[in-house]
Amino acid sequence: MNRLLNLKGINFWLLGAALGLNLFWALLIVIFGFVVVSQNQFNGDFVQVGMLIASFLGPFMIGWVVAKMAADMRGPSYGLIGSFGGLVPIIAVLVPAGVFGIIIALTTLLGGLNGGLFAMRNLNKGK
């Protein structure tokens, strides 16, 4: 865990891009979820499942792309630390709502970590 959160040797431009993209993605998820629920177009359960899937796939793809761009075998660090950017709106808005917000926050972190791990696996195949 210490190695994942160690900033030594990290490209800060790519890390900043990952943080910003995850923040933007989480804001889109929260806003889209509230808009859909407020218009009563869909059942709330479907919106929750959609938010759960989006909160995993967004950080996963962002972590994967940033780790592939860095190509320095620190992919899990980029994915995990970058996904903290998405926690800002999720913690501010969804965590006070209860267990669902905590699940979304954990899913966001795990999505970023898995994206970084997946990119690292693909980097190892090339060598």
C-alpha positions in Angstrom: 0.0 0.0 0.0 2.9 2.4 0.7 4.2 1.8 -2.8 0.8 2.6 -4.3 0.6 6.0 -2.6 4.3 6.9 -3.0 4.7 9.9 -5.2 8.4 9.5 -5.9 8.9 9.0 -9.7 5.4 9.9 -10.6 4.7 12.2 -13.6 2.7 14.9 -12.0 1.2 16.2 -15.2 -0.3 12.8 -15.9 -1.4 12.5 -12.3 -3.1 15.9 -12.5 -4.8 14.9 -15.7 -6.1 11.7 -14.0 -7.3 13.7 -11.0 -9.1 16.2 -13.2 -10.7 13.7 -15.5 -12.0 11.6 -12.6 -13.4 14.8 -11.0 -15.2 15.7 -14.2 -16.4 12.1 -14.6 -17.8 12.0 -11.1 -19.6 15.3 -11.5 -21.2 14.0 -14.7 -22.4 10.8 -12.9 -23.8 12.8 -10.0 -25.5 15.4 -12.2 -26.9 12.8 -14.6 -28.2 10.7 -11.8 -30.0 13.6 -10.1 -31.5 14.8 -13.4 -32.8 11.4 -14.3 -34.3 10.7 -10.9 -35.9 14.2 -10.7 -37.7 13.8 -14.0 -39.1 10.4 -12.9 -38.3 8.8 -16.2 -36.6 5.7 -14.7 -36.9 3.7 -11.5 -34.4 4.8 -8.9 -32.9 1.3 -8.7 -31.9 1.4 -12.4 -30.3 4.8 -11.8 -28.3 3.4 -8.9 -27.1 0.4 -10.9 -26.1 2.8 -13.8 -24.2 5.0 -11.4 -22.4 2.0 -9.9 -21.3 0.8 -13.3 -20.3 4.2 -14.5 -18.4 4.9 -11.3 -16.3 1.8 -12.0 -15.8 2.0 -15.7 -14.9 5.7 -15.8 -12.0 5.6 -13.4 -11.0 2.2 -14.9 -10.6 3.7 -18.4 -9.0 6.9 -17.1 -6.5 4.8 -15.0 -5.8 2.6 -17.9 -5.2 5.4 -20.4 -3.0 7.4 -18.0 -1.0 4.4 -17.0 -0.5 3.5 -20.7 0.7 7.0 -21.4 3.1 7.0 -18.5 4.5 3.5 -19.3 6.7 3.6 -16.2 5.3 0.5 -14.4 3.5 2.7 -11.8 0.1 2.1 -13.3 -1.7 1.2 -10.1 -0.4 4.4 -8.5 -1.8 6.5 -11.3 -5.1 4.7 -11.2 -5.6 4.8 -7.4 -4.3 8.3 -6.7 -6.1 9.6 -9.8 -9.4 8.2 -8.7 -9.2 10.3 -5.5 -10.3 13.2 -7.7 -13.6 11.5 -8.3 -14.2 11.1 -4.6 -14.7 14.8 -4.0 -18.2 15.1 -5.5 -19.1 11.6 -4.4 -18.2 12.2 -0.8 -19.8 15.6 -0.8 -23.1 14.5 -2.3 -23.7 10.8 -2.0 -22.0 9.6 1.2 -24.4 11.6 3.4 -27.2 9.6 1.7 -26.0 6.4 3.3 -24.6 3.0 2.3 -25.0 3.6 -1.4 -22.6 6.6 -1.4 -20.0 4.5 0.4 -20.3 1.7 -2.1 -20.0 4.2 -5.0 -16.9 5.8 -3.4 -15.2 2.3 -3.0 -16.2 1.4 -6.5 -14.6 4.5 -7.8 -11.3 3.7 -6.0 -11.3 0.1 -7.1 -12.1 1.1 -10.7 -9.0 3.3 -10.9 -6.8 0.7 -9.2 -8.0 -2.0 -11.6 -7.4 0.2 -14.6 -3.8 0.9 -13.6 -3.3 -2.8 -12.9 -4.7 -3.8 -16.3 -2.4 -1.3 -18.1 0.6 -2.7 -16.2 -0.3 -6.2 -17.2 -0.4 -5.2 -20.9 3.0 -3.4 -20.5 4.6 -6.6 -19.2 3.4 -8.5 -22.3 5.4 -6.2 -24.5 8.7 -7.0 -22.8 
